Amino acid sequence: MIRRVIALTRKEIRQLLRDRSNVLLGIVLPMVLILIFGYGMSLDVRNVPVAVVLDDSSPAARDLTARLSLSEYFAPIVLLSMQEAEQRMRRREVDAIVRIPQDFSRQLGAGGAQVQVLVHGADASRARLIQMYLEAALGQWALHQADEAGGSPGDPGARAEAGVGSVTIVQRLWFNAANTSTWFLVPGLVVLITTLVGAFLTALVVAREWERGTLEALFVTPVRPIEILVAKTLPYFGVGMIGLALCLLAAKFLFHLPMYGSLALILLASVLYMLVALGIGLLISSATKNQFLASQIALVVSFMPALMLSGFLFDLRNMPAPVAALSHVLPATYFLEVLKSLMLAGDIWPTIVRNCLVLALYAAVLLALARVKTRKRLE
């Protein structure tokens, strides 16, 4: 049996290297995807075009405008007419309007100045972020003005006489110290790439052999179905792990993920999920025996659910209960959870053990189903 498996594996490796598309899909495509998604895709909001309508040209109003200009989140455009600002908002040339009223300086002196903020709400999540950023920027400016009115920030007595409370806010963001969406996206990219390489590539390759009749030639030899599956799995498992290693190197050295967890545990979880993806690909190809149909089913069954329902882009807690329940049927959900934990939080053992056991169960069931479906007979 060992000799037959080695011989079949050598044949598969030669065939894999002979077809350059397999190498491109398994090694080059993962790097291209992680570079495009990692550098090109971001959930952060920066350089937001904001129209600042100056109905009051006082020094305080201009100081507020300058404070917005210094922020990396805004690109303010100073206007003198609210009508022009509204026209720019309708044309989507600006995403928000900050209107400083005529009596702004007088209200500020009286202790009750108001600023009108209008945000374009077509994209609800982006609008909420812009609104929060504007509120934070205006709040910081107001605190600065209160510090100047009450004396130096370090003089509690002067501040108390001015009626201004001394409040210091120390901010810290857990599990994403860099405060960038890239740290949130990269673990999900690793899940997507592993799914694509494992399920999609394997489904195509085996279905191609069914179409060409090369598997039928193997059926007249003494090899058993389990030996065929092992020989099919090993080369593409190796290709998938090479792609995974490149993704992890990119995550560490290009995107500077901290990798708080154990590298051995990251590899263990990745091996389990790679077996799951290979099992999905083998099962699809054995059931369809057609490249086009296998590719479509692999995308619908593995890649698209991993993209939309694993928690990669959308928080599972915000989904309707039936959709959230469906997402917990997907193996990608458990791999993403353990990968985020290991990369961004550390070795949280209850999370690691629970998700790895689920992945191991999926791998065993899917590979067993692929073994049952692969038989040495023609239908």
C-alpha positions in Angstrom: 0.0 0.0 0.0 2.8 2.4 0.9 4.5 1.8 -2.5 1.3 2.4 -4.4 0.6 5.6 -2.5 4.1 6.9 -3.1 3.9 6.1 -6.8 0.5 7.8 -7.1 1.7 10.8 -5.2 4.7 11.1 -7.5 2.3 11.0 -10.4 0.2 13.7 -8.9 3.1 16.0 -8.1 4.4 15.7 -11.7 0.9 16.4 -13.0 0.6 19.4 -10.6 3.9 20.9 -11.7 3.1 20.2 -15.4 -0.1 22.2 -15.2 1.1 25.8 -14.3 -2.5 26.9 -13.5 -2.4 24.7 -10.4 0.7 26.4 -9.1 -0.7 29.8 -9.9 -3.9 29.1 -8.1 -2.2 27.5 -5.1 0.8 29.8 -4.5 0.7 32.9 -6.6 -3.0 33.7 -6.2 -2.9 33.7 -2.3 -0.1 36.3 -2.4 -2.0 38.4 -4.9 -5.2 38.2 -2.9 -3.7 39.1 0.4 -1.7 42.0 -1.0 -4.8 43.4 -2.9 -7.2 42.9 0.1 -4.6 43.9 2.7 -3.5 47.1 1.1 -6.5 48.0 -1.0 -9.4 47.0 1.3 -10.0 49.0 4.4 -13.0 49.6 6.7 -11.3 52.8 8.2 -12.6 56.2 7.3 -9.9 58.8 6.4 -9.7 62.0 4.4 -13.5 62.5 4.5 -14.5 65.6 2.4 -16.3 67.9 4.8 -17.9 71.2 3.9 -17.4 73.8 6.7 -19.9 76.7 6.3 -18.5 79.8 8.1 -21.5 82.0 8.9 -19.3 83.4 11.6 -15.7 84.5 10.7 -14.5 85.0 14.2 -11.1 83.7 15.4 -12.8 80.9 17.4 -14.7 79.7 14.3 -11.5 79.7 12.2 -9.6 77.9 15.0 -12.2 75.2 14.9 -11.8 74.9 11.1 -8.1 74.7 11.5 -8.5 71.9 14.1 -10.5 69.9 11.6 -7.8 70.5 9.0 -5.1 69.0 11.2 -7.1 65.8 11.6 -6.1 62.9 9.3 -9.8 61.9 9.2 -11.1 65.0 7.4 -10.4 67.1 4.3 -12.4 70.2 5.1 -13.6 72.6 2.4 -14.4 76.1 3.7 -17.6 77.6 2.2 -19.5 80.8 2.9 -23.0 79.6 1.7 -25.1 76.8 3.1 -26.8 76.5 -0.3 -23.5 75.7 -2.0 -22.7 73.1 0.8 -26.1 71.4 0.2 -25.5 71.2 -3.5 -22.1 69.6 -3.0 -23.7 67.1 -0.6 -26.3 66.2 -3.2 -23.6 65.7 -5.8 -21.7 63.6 -3.2 -18.7 65.9 -3.4 -18.7 66.1 0.4 -19.9 63.5 2.9 -20.7 65.9 5.7 -21.5 69.6 6.5 -20.3 71.4 9.6 -22.2 74.7 9.9 -20.8 77.3 12.3 -23.7 79.8 13.1 -23.4 83.6 13.0 -23.5 84.1 16.7 -21.0 81.3 17.4 -18.4 83.4 19.2 -21.1 85.1 21.4 -22.6 81.7 22.3 -19.1 80.4 23.0 -18.5 83.3 25.4 -21.8 82.6 27.1 -20.8 78.9 27.5 -23.4 77.4 25.2 -22.1 77.4 21.6 -23.8 75.0 19.1 -22.5 73.6 15.8 -24.7 72.0 13.2 -23.5 68.7 11.7 -25.1 67.1 8.7 -23.9 63.7 7.4 -24.7 62.0 4.2 -26.6 58.8 5.3 -26.6 56.7 2.1 -24.0 54.4 3.6 -25.2 53.9 7.2 -22.1 52.4 8.7 -19.8 55.0 7.1 -22.2 57.8 8.2 -22.0 56.6 11.8 -18.2 56.6 11.7 -18.1 60.1 10.2 -20.5 61.3 12.8 -18.5 59.8 15.7 -15.3 61.3 14.3 -16.8 64.7 14.0 -18.2 64.6 17.5 -14.9 63.5 18.8 -13.0 66.3 17.0 -15.5 69.0 18.1 -15.4 67.6 21.7 -11.6 67.8 21.8 -11.7 71.4 20.5 -14.3 72.3 23.1 -12.1 70.8 25.9 -9.1 72.8 24.5 -11.2 76.0 24.7 -12.3 75.1 28.2 -8.6 74.6 29.2 -7.8 78.1 27.9 -10.8 79.6 29.6 -10.0 78.0 33.0 -6.2 78.5 33.0 -3.6 75.9 32.3 -4.8 72.2 32.1 -2.5 71.4 35.0 -4.0 74.1 37.3 -7.0 72.5 39.1 -7.7 75.7 41.1 -8.0 78.0 38.2 -10.1 75.4 36.3 -12.5 75.0 39.3 -13.0 78.8 39.5 -13.9 78.8 35.8 -16.4 76.1 36.4 -14.6 73.6 34.1 -14.1 70.0 35.4 -10.8 68.4 35.1 -11.3 65.1 33.1 -8.5 63.1 31.5 -9.4 60.3 29.1 -6.8 57.6 28.6 -7.8 55.5 25.6 -6.7 52.0 24.8 -8.0 49.7 22.1 -7.8 46.0 23.0 -6.8 43.4 20.4 -6.1 46.1 17.8 -3.5 48.5 19.2 -2.8 49.9 15.8 -6.5 50.9 15.4 -6.6 49.7 11.8 -9.1 47.5 10.0 -6.2 45.6 8.4 -5.7 43.6 11.6 -9.3 42.7 11.5 -9.3 41.7 7.8 -6.1 39.7 7.5 -7.2 36.6 9.5 -10.4 36.5 7.4 -8.2 36.7 4.3 -6.2 33.7 5.4 -9.5 31.8 5.8 -10.7 32.8 2.4 -7.4 31.9 0.7 -7.3 28.5 2.5 -10.9 27.8 1.4 -10.1 28.8 -2.2 -7.0 26.7 -2.5 -8.3 23.7 -0.7 -11.8 23.3 -1.9 -11.8 25.0 -5.3 -8.5 23.7 -6.6 -9.1 20.1 -5.4 -12.6 20.1 -6.9 -11.3 21.3 -10.3 -8.3 18.9 -10.5 -10.2 15.7 -9.6 -13.2 16.6 -11.8 -10.7 17.3 -14.7 -9.4 13.7 -14.3 -13.0 12.4 -14.4 -13.5 14.3 -17.7 -10.3 13.1 -19.2 -10.8 9.5 -18.2 -7.5 9.2 -16.3 -9.3 8.0 -13.2 -10.9 5.3 -15.2 -7.4 4.1 -16.1 -6.5 3.9 -12.4 -9.6 1.7 -11.8 -8.1 -1.2 -13.7 -5.0 -1.2 -11.4 -4.7 -2.8 -8.0 -4.9 0.6 -6.2 -7.8 1.1 -3.8 -10.0 4.2 -3.5 -8.4 5.2 -0.2 -5.0 5.2 -1.8 -6.3 7.3 -4.7 -7.7 9.9 -2.2 -4.5 10.0 -0.1 -2.4 10.5 -3.3 -4.8 13.2 -4.4 -4.8 14.9 -1.1 -1.0 15.1 -0.3 0.3 17.3 -3.1 -2.5 19.8 -2.9 -2.3 19.8 0.9 1.4 20.7 0.4 0.5 23.5 -2.1 -2.1 24.8 0.3 0.3 24.9 3.2 2.9 26.8 1.1 0.2 29.3 0.3 -0.7 29.5 4.0 2.9 30.0 5.0 3.2 32.9 2.5 0.0 34.5 3.9 1.3 34.2 7.5 4.7 35.8 6.5 2.8 38.6 4.8 0.6 39.1 7.9 3.6 39.3 10.2 6.1 41.3 8.1 3.9 43.4 5.8 0.8 44.1 7.9 2.6 43.7 11.3 0.1 41.5 13.0 1.3 40.8 16.5 0.8 37.0 16.4 0.2 36.8 20.2 -0.7 33.1 20.1 1.5 30.1 19.5 2.7 29.5 16.0 2.3 25.7 16.5 -1.4 26.2 17.4 -1.9 28.5 14.3 -0.4 25.7 12.1 -2.5 23.0 13.9 -5.8 24.9 13.3 -4.7 25.6 9.7 -3.9 22.0 9.0 -7.3 20.9 10.3 -9.1 23.5 8.2 -7.1 22.6 5.2 -8.2 19.0 5.6 -11.8 20.3 5.8 -11.4 22.3 2.6 -9.8 19.3 0.8 -12.6 17.1 2.0 -15.1 19.5 0.5 -13.3 19.6 -2.8 -12.9 15.8 -3.1 -16.6 15.3 -2.2 -17.8 17.9 -4.8 -15.6 16.5 -7.5 -16.6 12.9 -6.8 -20.3 13.8 -6.9 -20.2 16.0 -10.0 -17.4 14.7 -12.2 -17.6 17.9 -14.3 -15.2 20.8 -14.0 -17.6 23.7 -14.6 -20.2 22.3 -12.3 -17.6 21.5 -9.7 -16.2 25.0 -9.8 -19.7 26.6 -9.4 -20.6 24.3 -6.5 -17.3 24.9 -4.8 -17.8 28.7 -5.0 -21.4 28.5 -3.7 -20.8 25.9 -1.0 -17.4 27.0 0.3 -16.0 30.3 -0.8 -19.1 32.5 -0.8 -20.4 31.4 2.6 -16.8 31.9 4.0 -16.9 35.4 2.6 -20.4 36.4 3.7 -21.4 34.3 6.7 -18.2 33.5 8.6 -17.9 36.8 10.4 -15.2 38.1 8.0 -17.1 41.2 6.9 -20.2 41.2 9.1 -20.6 40.7 12.9 -22.6 37.5 13.4 -24.3 39.0 16.4 -26.0 41.6 14.1 -27.4 39.0 11.8 -31.0 37.6 12.1 -31.2 34.4 14.2 -31.7 32.0 11.3 -28.8 33.4 9.3 -26.6 33.4 12.5 -27.6 29.7 13.1 -26.6 28.9 9.5 -23.2 30.6 9.9 -22.4 28.3 12.8 -22.8 25.3 10.5 -19.9 26.6 8.4 -16.4 25.3 9.2 -15.0 28.7 8.1 -16.7 30.3 11.1 -14.8 28.2 13.6 -11.4 28.6 11.8 -11.9 32.4 11.7 -12.7 32.5 15.4 -9.6 30.5 16.5 -7.4 32.4 14.0 -8.4 35.8 15.3 -7.9 34.6 18.8 -4.4 33.3 18.2 -3.3 36.3 16.1 -4.8 39.1 18.1 -5.5 37.9 21.6 -3.2 34.9 22.5 -3.7 31.3 23.6 -7.2 31.4 24.9 -7.6 27.7 25.5 -11.4 27.3 25.7 -11.7 29.0 22.3 -8.9 27.0 20.8 -10.0 23.6 22.0 -13.6 24.1 21.1 -13.0 25.3 17.6 -10.2 22.8 16.8 -12.4 19.9 17.9 -15.2 21.1 15.6 -12.8 21.4 12.7 -11.4 17.9 13.4 -14.9 16.5 13.4 -15.7 18.3 10.1 -12.5 17.0 8.5 -13.2 13.4 9.6 -16.8 13.5 8.3 -16.0 15.1 5.0 -13.0 12.8 4.2 -15.1 9.8 5.1 -17.9 10.9 2.8 -15.4 11.5 0.0 -14.1 8.0 0.6 -17.6 6.5 0.4 -18.4 8.5 -2.8 -15.1 7.4 -4.5 -15.7 3.9 -5.8 -13.9 1.8 -8.4 -16.8 1.5 -10.7 -18.4 3.6 -13.4 -22.0 4.8 -13.1 
